[in-house]
Amino acid sequence: MCATDLASGVAYLVTGVVGRAHGTQFLICEHCYRAGAPDPVAGLSRPDTARRRGSACWFGVVGRGPLLPPQPCVSCGLVVVRRAEKLLDGVTCSRACRTSLTRKRNGGRGSGRPCGACDRLVTSGRADSAYCDARCRQKAYRRRVADPAAELLAAFAPFVVASAPGISQALYKALYRLHVAHLRGHDVDGPLARLVAMDPERVKAPDTGDGRRLRDALRRIHPDKNSHAHP
């Protein structure tokens, strides 16, 4: 907003617009926050121009609940103000610091689950890492776009290979049959047809990253849910 050095003062983590990027989180100094914050006595909002400077405009402090007192970021030590958020374990000043904190807590050992692209165990990075590296992530994206069935084979790995809980017995059996047929080089049309017959919106799957990915993969092979399904 004003190019003030934040290392020597208090930074406010806000959300707003930088250039054309809406919903961006960035840090502003205390002076810029006070200029655009609601009047502490009257409680009236300041005009939008008070929160705009150059190509940046902020809307409010990130998070829910009351404002926390100035606290050092648990990752980099920068003194920052944000709102109380029960879902967050500590105060961080940016997404980069939240990612760094996740890696520190996990010791950088990765998720230990099979990579979604190459099936090797993910042994580095965050605790929720789904891929070995950026190349595997890009490879998985291209596979999802080009072949919905291949994405399904990758999506069910945490539930069949790593035995993650949360899916129904019927869905597990259907996925296991597809898994065995794929490993043995047999025809997968039969097991795949059984999965196509299931309604992806009604199957039991956990509300986690792996569960949502599996449900989305089932939608892709379902003719009623996927407008670009293969004939």
Rosetta blueprint (number, residue, H / E / L):
1 M L
2 C L
3 A L
4 T L
5 D L
6 L H
7 A H
8 S H
9 G L
10 V L
11 A E
12 Y E
13 L E
14 V E
15 T E
16 G E
17 V E
18 V E
19 G L
20 R L
21 A E
22 H E
23 G E
24 T E
25 Q E
26 F E
27 L E
28 I E
29 C E
30 E H
31 H H
32 C H
33 Y H
34 R H
35 A H
36 G H
37 A L
38 P L
39 D L
40 P L
41 V L
42 A L
43 G L
44 L L
45 S L
46 R L
47 P L
48 D H
49 T H
50 A H
51 R H
52 R E
53 R E
54 G L
55 S L
56 A E
57 C E
58 W E
59 F E
60 G E
61 V E
62 V L
63 G L
64 R L
65 G L
66 P L
67 L E
68 L L
69 P L
70 P L
71 Q E
72 P E
73 C L
74 V L
75 S L
76 C L
77 G L
78 L L
79 V E
80 V E
81 V E
82 R L
83 R E
84 A L
85 E L
86 K L
87 L L
88 L L
89 D L
90 G L
91 V L
92 T L
93 C L
94 S L
95 R H
96 A H
97 C H
98 R H
99 T H
100 S H
101 L H
102 T H
103 R H
104 K H
105 R H
106 N H
107 G L
108 G L
109 R E
110 G L
111 S L
112 G L
113 R L
114 P E
115 C L
116 G L
117 A L
118 C L
119 D L
120 R L
121 L E
122 V L
123 T L
124 S L
125 G E
126 R L
127 A L
128 D L
129 S L
130 A L
131 Y L
132 C L
133 D L
134 A H
135 R H
136 C H
137 R H
138 Q H
139 K H
140 A H
141 Y H
142 R H
143 R H
144 R H
145 V H
146 A H
147 D L
148 P H
149 A H
150 A H
151 E H
152 L H
153 L H
154 A H
155 A H
156 F L
157 A H
158 P H
159 F H
160 V H
161 V L
162 A L
163 S L
164 A L
165 P L
166 G L
167 I L
168 S L
169 Q H
170 A H
171 L H
172 Y H
173 K H
174 A H
175 L H
176 Y H
177 R H
178 L H
179 H H
180 V H
181 A H
182 H H
183 L H
184 R H
185 G L
186 H L
187 D L
188 V L
189 D H
190 G H
191 P H
192 L H
193 A H
194 R H
195 L H
196 V H
197 A L
198 M L
199 D L
200 P L
201 E L
202 R L
203 V L
204 K L
205 A L
206 P L
207 D L
208 T L
209 G H
210 D H
211 G H
212 R H
213 R H
214 L H
215 R H
216 D H
217 A H
218 L H
219 R H
220 R H
221 I H
222 H L
223 P L
224 D L
225 K L
226 N L
227 S L
228 H L
229 A L
230 H L
231 P L
